[in-house]
Amino acid sequence: MPDVPSVTSPEFIYLDNNATTALFPEVVAAMAPYWQSVYGNPSSSHYAGRCANRAMETFRKTIADTLNVKPFQLFFNSGATEGNNWIFHAFAASDNPKKKVVVSAIEHKSVLKAAQALDSAGVEVTILPIESNGTVSLDAARELIDGNTGLVSIQLANNETGVIQPVRELAELAHRAGAFFHCDAVQGLGKIPFDLYSLDIDSAVFSGHKIHGPKGTGLLYLKSGSASFPFPLPLHGGGQEQGIRPGTVNISGIAGLAKAFEMLPDEPTLARIGALRDRMETLLLAAIPGCVVHGADAPRLPNTVNVAIPFVPADILMANLPLVCISDGSACNSGAFDISYVLKAMGISSSEARRSIRISTSVLTTELEIDSFIEQLTTKHKKFETITQIDGNS
Ligand code: PLP
């Protein structure tokens, strides 16, 4: 094992679950047999292959039951980035004369960049604006989703703010215009109850590592299954997953993914997560007057708080809280010091966006951790606030 420090010591507080989650021990245990004893290739026709294949189909059924869909509608892949790209490339390859794609300004980069990459294929990309509370503007959608639109892609919930999007209404607008409706459902899974049929979604993507499952695992949902999928299949290879996702399947990953689906929180657990989030917000607003919770008046995921802290830039606060993992933007953007494009799209100023942190909990987060986090944050904030004010006065 490379010489890296462990992040499991008790004083360590992990509050970045929208970036990724810790694997449940049960998930690790569920994967182990498929590395060692049931290691066959599910495409092989011999006994080892048939055992792996039977297991894989059992896992597909488990996940389908959890999502209330049919197994033939689910295709295993490596995660949501792959699934989102897959949809856009399939659309680009189609002879659909409606060559306009509509996405929102706050989609994950794997949607925004995949959409932008289609420019050269003659696709027109239209970006829907965002209301100040973090929801996609339905007025703009009514105007911009028109008869030329072939594909609309909107997320179920935003990874930075946790704001839940009006997906049902947007799918209806897409279908009324004769367009295909894709949904990046990554952040909604395991955090809010939803039903793919009643939302009238044509395709959706899910990611294992956001639900305490293994990294590099995920799912593409196609309402039509593979047989009547309306666009050409963009990947070529051995025909696995009915040609939707060729390549030897990751059977141990799928075992872990199915276990993570089995362990998705029930409604009382989600209510507990929501109550903990509310408590955290109340404590935070009381401890640091002037905090502003982004998207506070919109429906939000129960585990996410995105808040602007007065005076102190988020990166400075974070650097001074070495045992706390929070985010100052989407984890997928970190490394580059960009102001969050999500907050910008909500009309939040650069200065406020730079002072914003995202805190995202999970079923593993405890009250004790939240209390300790607020205490550490408040102490550091007081110190930097004083420095800022002295600097400001000098
Ligand atoms: N979509 C959303 C909304 C996400 O939050 C993420 C991950 O941050 C992704 C897509 C990408 O998922 P994956 O890591 O499975 O590629």
Residues whose N, C-alpha, C, O or C-beta is under 5 A from the ligand:
A	BS01	PLP	N18 A19 S78 G79 A80 T81 E82 H108 A157 N159 D184 V186 Q187 S207 C332
